[in-house]
Amino acid sequence: MSSSNASDTTTAPDGALAPIALGPGEGEHYWFFGGLTTIKADGAGTGGRMMLTEQTAPRGSGSPLHVHHNEDEWFYVLEGELTLWVGGQTIVAPAGAFVFGPRDIPHTFIVSSDEARFLLVTQAAGFETFVRKLGTPAPVAEIPPAATEPPDMGPIMQAAADQGMEILGPPGIPA
């Protein structure tokens, strides 16, 4: 499937958004927090309404404990399993599971299977700026080599603050 300009096939009112159509493997690929993040839709294409990424990550990958102040975040597991912690509740999410993390509610997740593939959506858009700032453009659309040292938290904390997020703790499910 390839994307095409909406004006080629449809008539839309002035100022209307163009359709977005990306096929398997298409999108912007980044190595981000130990996994492959593919941006499928961003704020530029959705009028700021939402951002969609497809994530593929190995066991133990995840996010620091954090809170979004500007967007809601949700996860839909396509393959494998995630364990999430949202507002004090631990949720084991196998393939087919959906988990919603409302803005202003602390949350984190880890991949609890050998590998997982999942959709991550934020509403409104904007989280893609965080991915682009901290991620590395992926030379190949696959999980990156394992990190040999922990990340420098300074740039992560600054990028989070710039995005209206707070980092509250390390990756992993709180006890």
Disulfide bonds with the S-S distance in Angstrom:
none
